[in-house]
Amino acid sequence: QEGYLVRKFFLHVSKEEQRKRLLARLEDPAKNWKFSLRDVEERRHWGDYMRAYEQAIRATATEHAPWYVVPADKKWYTRLVVAAAIV
């Protein structure tokens, strides 16, 4: 029987970067379709979401299926870290 190694990635976008990306959706007509007022409303719960993510990651990380929490503000860096973890 072949074993499998599962790697889970949490791509963490900072609150400031998320703000920038939301504003970019408003400023760029090609990205307007991505904008939702609900996203703005949900930002009020940032701390709650971060605590929930941390709890979920801690509760579900195992030796055979670890989580990798990857900074995701810079896409090139995110891709580099994910690729390195896979290799």
N, CA, C and O atoms as a MOPAC input file, in Angstrom:
PM7 MOZYME 1SCF
protein

 N      0.83800 1    -1.18200 1     0.00000 1
 C      0.00000 1     0.00000 1     0.00000 1
 C      0.87900 1     1.24000 1     0.00000 1
 O      1.82400 1     1.35300 1     0.78100 1
 N      0.55300 1     2.15800 1    -0.88200 1
 C      1.29200 1     3.40700 1    -0.96800 1
 C      0.80500 1     4.38300 1     0.09000 1
 O     -0.39400 1     4.49800 1     0.34200 1
 N      1.74600 1     5.08300 1     0.70400 1
 C      1.37100 1     6.11700 1     1.66400 1
 C      1.25700 1     7.45800 1     0.97200 1
 O      1.86500 1     7.69000 1    -0.07400 1
 N      0.50000 1     8.30500 1     1.54700 1
 C      0.31400 1     9.64200 1     1.00000 1
 C      0.72300 1    10.66300 1     2.04200 1
 O      0.52600 1    10.46700 1     3.24100 1
 N      1.28100 1    11.72500 1     1.57500 1
 C      1.60200 1    12.84600 1     2.44300 1
 C      0.71300 1    13.99500 1     2.00800 1
 O      0.75400 1    14.42800 1     0.85600 1
 N     -0.07600 1    14.47600 1     2.92400 1
 C     -0.97700 1    15.58700 1     2.63300 1
 C     -0.35400 1    16.85200 1     3.20000 1
 O      0.07100 1    16.88800 1     4.35500 1
 N     -0.30600 1    17.87500 1     2.38200 1
 C      0.17200 1    19.17700 1     2.84000 1
 C     -0.95300 1    20.17500 1     2.64800 1
 O     -1.54500 1    20.28000 1     1.57400 1
 N     -1.23100 1    20.89800 1     3.70400 1
 C     -2.31400 1    21.87400 1     3.66600 1
 C     -1.69500 1    23.26200 1     3.79900 1
 O     -0.80600 1    23.48100 1     4.62200 1
 N     -2.16900 1    24.18100 1     2.99100 1
 C     -1.61900 1    25.52700 1     2.98200 1
 C     -2.69800 1    26.54200 1     3.35500 1
 O     -3.77800 1    26.56800 1     2.76500 1
 N     -2.38600 1    27.36500 1     4.33700 1
 C     -3.22800 1    28.49900 1     4.68200 1
 C     -2.50100 1    29.72100 1     4.16300 1
 O     -1.43600 1    30.08000 1     4.66500 1
 N     -3.07900 1    30.36100 1     3.15400 1
 C     -2.45600 1    31.52900 1     2.55400 1
 C     -2.95300 1    32.76300 1     3.29700 1
 O     -4.07800 1    33.21800 1     3.09300 1
 N     -2.09700 1    33.28900 1     4.15600 1
 C     -2.48400 1    34.39200 1     5.03600 1
 C     -2.21900 1    35.73500 1     4.38300 1
 O     -1.07200 1    36.10600 1     4.13100 1
 N     -3.29100 1    36.45400 1     4.11500 1
 C     -3.21200 1    37.81200 1     3.58900 1
 C     -3.41700 1    38.74800 1     4.77100 1
 O     -4.38300 1    38.59800 1     5.51900 1
 N     -2.52300 1    39.70700 1     4.94500 1
 C     -2.64400 1    40.64600 1     6.06400 1
 C     -3.88300 1    41.52000 1     5.89500 1
 O     -4.42100 1    41.66300 1     4.79700 1
 N     -4.31600 1    42.09200 1     6.99700 1
 C     -5.49400 1    42.96100 1     6.96100 1
 C     -5.25200 1    44.15500 1     6.05100 1
 O     -6.14600 1    44.55900 1     5.30800 1
 N     -4.05000 1    44.72300 1     6.10300 1
 C     -3.72300 1    45.87800 1     5.25600 1
 C     -3.72400 1    45.49400 1     3.77300 1
 O     -4.23800 1    46.24200 1     2.94100 1
 N     -3.15600 1    44.34300 1     3.44300 1
 C     -3.13400 1    43.89900 1     2.04300 1
 C     -4.54800 1    43.59700 1     1.55800 1
 O     -4.89500 1    43.89700 1     0.41600 1
 N     -5.35400 1    43.00900 1     2.42200 1
 C     -6.74100 1    42.74400 1     2.04400 1
 C     -7.46100 1    44.05900 1     1.73600 1
 O     -8.22100 1    44.14400 1     0.77100 1
 N     -7.21900 1    45.08100 1     2.55800 1
 C     -7.81700 1    46.39700 1     2.32100 1
 C     -7.40800 1    46.93600 1     0.95100 1
 O     -8.24300 1    47.43300 1     0.19400 1
 N     -6.12100 1    46.83200 1     0.64300 1
 C     -5.62500 1    47.30000 1    -0.65500 1
 C     -6.29500 1    46.56000 1    -1.81000 1
 O     -6.67100 1    47.16700 1    -2.81200 1
 N     -6.43900 1    45.26100 1    -1.66000 1
 C     -7.04700 1    44.46200 1    -2.73100 1
 C     -8.52900 1    44.78800 1    -2.90500 1
 O     -9.03400 1    44.82700 1    -4.02600 1
 N     -9.22700 1    45.02400 1    -1.77800 1
 C    -10.63200 1    45.40900 1    -1.88100 1
 C    -10.78000 1    46.75400 1    -2.58300 1
 O    -11.65600 1    46.91900 1    -3.43200 1
 N     -9.93200 1    47.70900 1    -2.23500 1
 C     -9.98700 1    49.02600 1    -2.87900 1
 C     -9.63900 1    48.93000 1    -4.35600 1
 O    -10.22000 1    49.64000 1    -5.17700 1
 N     -8.70000 1    48.06200 1    -4.70200 1
 C     -8.32400 1    47.88700 1    -6.11600 1
 C     -9.50400 1    47.37900 1    -6.93100 1
 O     -9.64100 1    47.69800 1    -8.11200 1
 N    -10.34900 1    46.58900 1    -6.29100 1
 C    -11.53600 1    46.08800 1    -6.99500 1
 C    -12.49500 1    47.22000 1    -7.34400 1
 O    -13.19200 1    47.16000 1    -8.35700 1
 N    -12.52900 1    48.23800 1    -6.51500 1
 C    -13.38500 1    49.38900 1    -6.79200 1
 C    -12.77600 1    50.29700 1    -7.84600 1
 O    -13.49100 1    50.85800 1    -8.67600 1
 N    -11.46400 1    50.44500 1    -7.81500 1
 C    -10.77400 1    51.37400 1    -8.69800 1
 C    -10.59200 1    50.85000 1   -10.11500 1
 O    -10.48100 1    51.63500 1   -11.05600 1
 N    -10.56100 1    49.54200 1   -10.27400 1
 C    -10.33200 1    48.93400 1   -11.59000 1
 C    -11.64900 1    48.37500 1   -12.11800 1
 O    -12.16400 1    47.39500 1   -11.57900 1
 N    -12.19800 1    48.98600 1   -13.16700 1
 C    -13.47800 1    48.51600 1   -13.70000 1
 C    -13.46900 1    47.02800 1   -14.07000 1
 O    -14.50100 1    46.36200 1   -13.99000 1
 N    -12.32200 1    46.51900 1   -14.46900 1
 C    -12.23700 1    45.10200 1   -14.83700 1
 C    -12.37000 1    44.19500 1   -13.61100 1
 O    -12.65200 1    43.00400 1   -13.74500 1
 N    -12.16600 1    44.76400 1   -12.40700 1
 C    -12.25900 1    43.96500 1   -11.18600 1
 C    -13.51300 1    44.28200 1   -10.36500 1
 O    -13.71000 1    43.71100 1    -9.29200 1
 N    -14.36200 1    45.19200 1   -10.86400 1
 C    -15.56200 1    45.56800 1   -10.11000 1
 C    -16.44900 1    44.37500 1    -9.77700 1
 O    -17.09100 1    44.35600 1    -8.72700 1
 N    -16.49000 1    43.39900 1   -10.64400 1
 C    -17.34500 1    42.23600 1   -10.41700 1
 C    -16.92000 1    41.45100 1    -9.17200 1
 O    -17.72600 1    40.72600 1    -8.58700 1
 N    -15.64800 1    41.59800 1    -8.76700 1
 C    -15.14000 1    40.88800 1    -7.59400 1
 C    -15.53400 1    41.56400 1    -6.28300 1
 O    -15.41400 1    40.96600 1    -5.21300 1
 N    -16.00100 1    42.80300 1    -6.36500 1
 C    -16.28000 1    43.56100 1    -5.14600 1
 C    -17.64300 1    43.20400 1    -4.57500 1
 O    -18.62600 1    43.05900 1    -5.30100 1
 N    -17.67500 1    43.06700 1    -3.25100 1
 C    -18.92400 1    42.82100 1    -2.54900 1
 C    -18.91800 1    43.63700 1    -1.25700 1
 O    -17.93100 1    43.63500 1    -0.52100 1
 N    -20.01100 1    44.32600 1    -0.98800 1
 C    -20.11800 1    45.06200 1     0.27100 1
 C    -20.01700 1    44.12500 1     1.46600 1
 O    -19.59200 1    44.53000 1     2.54800 1
 N    -20.40200 1    42.89700 1     1.27000 1
 C    -20.31900 1    41.89700 1     2.35000 1
 C    -18.86200 1    41.73000 1     2.80400 1
 O    -18.59900 1    41.54900 1     3.99300 1
 N    -17.92800 1    41.79100 1     1.86900 1
 C    -16.50000 1    41.69200 1     2.22300 1
 C    -16.09700 1    42.81300 1     3.18200 1
 O    -15.34800 1    42.59000 1     4.13300 1
 N    -16.59400 1    44.00100 1     2.92600 1
 C    -16.27900 1    45.14800 1     3.76800 1
 C    -16.87100 1    44.93600 1     5.15800 1
 O    -16.21200 1    45.19700 1     6.16500 1
 N    -18.09500 1    44.47000 1     5.21100 1
 C    -18.75600 1    44.21400 1     6.48900 1
 C    -18.02000 1    43.12800 1     7.28400 1
 O    -17.88700 1    43.23800 1     8.50300 1
 N    -17.55400 1    42.10600 1     6.61500 1
 C    -16.88000 1    40.99200 1     7.28100 1
 C    -15.53100 1    41.39200 1     7.87500 1
 O    -15.03900 1    40.74300 1     8.79700 1
 N    -14.93900 1    42.45500 1     7.34800 1
 C    -13.64200 1    42.91200 1     7.88400 1
 C    -13.73900 1    43.30600 1     9.35500 1
 O    -12.74000 1    43.29500 1    10.07400 1
 N    -14.93600 1    43.65000 1     9.79200 1
 C    -15.12600 1    43.99100 1    11.21800 1
 C    -14.82600 1    42.79900 1    12.12400 1
 O    -14.55800 1    42.97100 1    13.31300 1
 N    -14.87100 1    41.62200 1    11.57500 1
 C    -14.68100 1    40.39000 1    12.34800 1
 C    -13.29200 1    39.78800 1    12.15300 1
 O    -13.08400 1    38.60700 1    12.42900 1
 N    -12.34600 1    40.59000 1    11.67900 1
 C    -11.00300 1    40.11000 1    11.36000 1
 C    -10.39000 1    39.31000 1    12.50700 1
 O     -9.91200 1    38.19400 1    12.30200 1
 N    -10.40400 1    39.86900 1    13.69100 1
 C     -9.81000 1    39.19500 1    14.84900 1
 C    -10.47600 1    37.86200 1    15.14100 1
 O     -9.80200 1    36.88300 1    15.46400 1
 N    -11.78800 1    37.82200 1    15.02900 1
 C    -12.52300 1    36.56600 1    15.24700 1
 C    -12.11600 1    35.51400 1    14.21900 1
 O    -11.90800 1    34.34900 1    14.55700 1
 N    -12.00600 1    35.93100 1    12.97900 1
 C    -11.59900 1    34.99500 1    11.92900 1
 C    -10.18800 1    34.46800 1    12.18200 1
 O     -9.93400 1    33.27100 1    12.04800 1
 N     -9.27800 1    35.36000 1    12.54600 1
 C     -7.90000 1    34.92500 1    12.78500 1
 C     -7.82100 1    33.92400 1    13.93500 1
 O     -7.08400 1    32.94200 1    13.85600 1
 N     -8.58200 1    34.17200 1    15.00700 1
 C     -8.60500 1    33.21900 1    16.12800 1
 C     -9.19800 1    31.87800 1    15.68800 1
 O     -8.69500 1    30.82100 1    16.06800 1
 N    -10.24400 1    31.92100 1    14.90400 1
 C    -10.87300 1    30.67900 1    14.42900 1
 C     -9.92900 1    29.90400 1    13.51000 1
 O     -9.82100 1    28.68300 1    13.61600 1
 N     -9.24800 1    30.61000 1    12.61100 1
 C     -8.28600 1    29.94700 1    11.72900 1
 C     -7.17500 1    29.28900 1    12.53900 1
 O     -6.79200 1    28.15000 1    12.26900 1
 N     -6.66000 1    30.01000 1    13.53300 1
 C     -5.58200 1    29.46700 1    14.35500 1
 C     -6.04100 1    28.20900 1    15.09500 1
 O     -5.32000 1    27.21200 1    15.14600 1
 N     -7.22500 1    28.26400 1    15.65600 1
 C     -7.75400 1    27.08900 1    16.36000 1
 C     -7.92800 1    25.90400 1    15.40900 1
 O     -7.58000 1    24.77400 1    15.75000 1
 N     -8.46200 1    26.16400 1    14.22800 1
 C     -8.68700 1    25.09100 1    13.25500 1
 C     -7.36400 1    24.49200 1    12.79300 1
 O     -7.24400 1    23.27300 1    12.66400 1
 N     -6.38500 1    25.33200 1    12.54800 1
 C     -5.07700 1    24.85100 1    12.09300 1
 C     -4.42200 1    24.00100 1    13.17800 1
 O     -3.90500 1    22.92000 1    12.89400 1
 N     -4.44100 1    24.48300 1    14.41100 1
 C     -3.84600 1    23.72300 1    15.51400 1
 C     -4.55800 1    22.38000 1    15.71800 1
 O     -3.91900 1    21.36700 1    16.00500 1
 N     -5.86800 1    22.38600 1    15.56800 1
 C     -6.65000 1    21.17400 1    15.81700 1
 C     -6.52800 1    20.14400 1    14.70400 1
 O     -6.78800 1    18.96200 1    14.93000 1
 N     -6.14000 1    20.56600 1    13.51100 1
 C     -6.13400 1    19.63800 1    12.37100 1
 C     -4.75100 1    19.34700 1    11.80500 1
 O     -4.63000 1    18.57700 1    10.85200 1
 N     -3.71600 1    19.93800 1    12.36400 1
 C     -2.35300 1    19.66800 1    11.89100 1
 C     -1.87200 1    18.34500 1    12.49000 1
 O     -1.99500 1    18.11300 1    13.69200 1
 N     -1.33400 1    17.49900 1    11.64600 1
 C     -0.76600 1    16.23200 1    12.09600 1
 C      0.58800 1    16.03400 1    11.42700 1
 O      0.95100 1    16.76300 1    10.50400 1
 N      1.31900 1    15.05000 1    11.89900 1
 C      2.61700 1    14.75700 1    11.29200 1
 C      2.46400 1    14.37800 1     9.82100 1
 O      3.30400 1    14.73100 1     8.99300 1
 N      1.40300 1    13.66600 1     9.50400 1
 C      1.19700 1    13.19700 1     8.13200 1
 C      0.41600 1    14.18400 1     7.26900 1
 O      0.34200 1    14.03400 1     6.04900 1
 N     -0.15600 1    15.17700 1     7.90400 1
 C     -0.90400 1    16.19200 1     7.15800 1
 C     -0.69800 1    17.54600 1     7.82900 1
 O     -1.61300 1    18.09200 1     8.44600 1
 N      0.52100 1    18.08100 1     7.69800 1
 C      0.81400 1    19.36300 1     8.35500 1
 C      0.18100 1    20.54700 1     7.63100 1
 O     -0.14200 1    20.47900 1     6.44500 1
 N      0.01800 1    21.60900 1     8.36700 1
 C     -0.38800 1    22.88400 1     7.78800 1
 C      0.85400 1    23.73700 1     7.57100 1
 O      1.78600 1    23.71300 1     8.37400 1
 N      0.85400 1    24.47200 1     6.50300 1
 C      1.87200 1    25.47800 1     6.24400 1
 C      1.14700 1    26.81400 1     6.18200 1
 O      0.32900 1    27.04500 1     5.29100 1
 N      1.44800 1    27.68700 1     7.12800 1
 C      0.85400 1    29.02200 1     7.12500 1
 C      1.81900 1    29.90300 1     6.34800 1
 O      2.94800 1    30.14400 1     6.77500 1
 N      1.35600 1    30.37700 1     5.20600 1
 C      2.22200 1    31.07300 1     4.25700 1
 C      1.79900 1    32.53800 1     4.12200 1
 O      0.63500 1    32.81500 1     3.83100 1
 N      2.72700 1    33.47700 1     4.32800 1
 C      2.39400 1    34.88200 1     4.07600 1
 C      2.00300 1    35.03500 1     2.61300 1
 O      2.70400 1    34.55100 1     1.72400 1
 N      0.88300 1    35.71000 1     2.36200 1
 C      0.37900 1    35.76900 1     0.99300 1
 C      0.16300 1    37.19600 1     0.48100 1
 O     -0.60900 1    37.40800 1    -0.45400 1
 N      0.83300 1    38.16100 1     1.08200 1
 C      0.69500 1    39.52900 1     0.58300 1
 C      1.36900 1    39.70000 1    -0.77800 1
 O      0.88400 1    40.44500 1    -1.63000 1
 N      2.47200 1    39.01500 1    -0.97300 1
 C      3.20600 1    39.07900 1    -2.25000 1
 C      3.05500 1    37.72900 1    -2.93900 1
 O      3.57200 1    36.72100 1    -2.45800 1
 N      2.35400 1    37.70800 1    -4.05200 1
 C      2.03800 1    36.43700 1    -4.71600 1
 C      3.29000 1    35.66200 1    -5.12600 1
 O      3.31800 1    34.43500 1    -5.02800 1
 N      4.32400 1    36.37000 1    -5.58300 1
 C      5.54900 1    35.66900 1    -6.01400 1
 C      6.16100 1    34.92300 1    -4.83400 1
 O      6.64200 1    33.80100 1    -4.99000 1
 N      6.14400 1    35.54100 1    -3.65400 1
 C      6.72700 1    34.91200 1    -2.47600 1
 C      5.88200 1    33.72000 1    -2.02300 1
 O      6.41700 1    32.67600 1    -1.64800 1
 N      4.57200 1    33.88400 1    -2.06200 1
 C      3.65200 1    32.80900 1    -1.70700 1
 C      3.92500 1    31.57800 1    -2.57300 1
 O      4.04000 1    30.46000 1    -2.07100 1
 N      4.02500 1    31.80500 1    -3.86800 1
 C      4.27600 1    30.68700 1    -4.80700 1
 C      5.61900 1    30.02300 1    -4.52900 1
 O      5.73100 1    28.79900 1    -4.60700 1
 N      6.63000 1    30.81000 1    -4.20700 1
 C      7.94900 1    30.27200 1    -3.89900 1
 C      7.90200 1    29.37500 1    -2.64500 1
 O      8.45500 1    28.27500 1    -2.64300 1
 N      7.24800 1    29.85000 1    -1.60200 1
 C      7.16900 1    29.08300 1    -0.35300 1
 C      6.36800 1    27.80100 1    -0.56100 1
 O      6.76600 1    26.74400 1    -0.07100 1
 N      5.26600 1    27.87400 1    -1.26500 1
 C      4.44500 1    26.68400 1    -1.51500 1
 C      5.22600 1    25.66700 1    -2.34300 1
 O      5.22200 1    24.47500 1    -2.03300 1
 N      5.89300 1    26.13400 1    -3.39200 1
 C      6.67300 1    25.23000 1    -4.23000 1
 C      7.77900 1    24.56900 1    -3.42300 1
 O      8.02300 1    23.37100 1    -3.56700 1
 N      8.45000 1    25.34300 1    -2.57600 1
 C      9.53200 1    24.76700 1    -1.74900 1
 C      8.98700 1    23.72500 1    -0.78900 1
 O      9.63400 1    22.70100 1    -0.57100 1
 N      7.82800 1    23.95500 1    -0.21500 1
 C      7.23100 1    22.99300 1     0.71100 1
 C      6.83200 1    21.70000 1    -0.00700 1
 O      6.91600 1    20.61300 1     0.56400 1
 N      6.40300 1    21.82900 1    -1.24400 1
 C      6.01600 1    20.63600 1    -2.00100 1
 C      7.23400 1    19.82200 1    -2.40400 1
 O      7.22500 1    18.59300 1    -2.32800 1
 N      8.28500 1    20.51800 1    -2.83400 1
 C      9.49800 1    19.84600 1    -3.25500 1
 C     10.16800 1    19.22600 1    -2.05100 1
 O     11.22100 1    18.60200 1    -2.18400 1

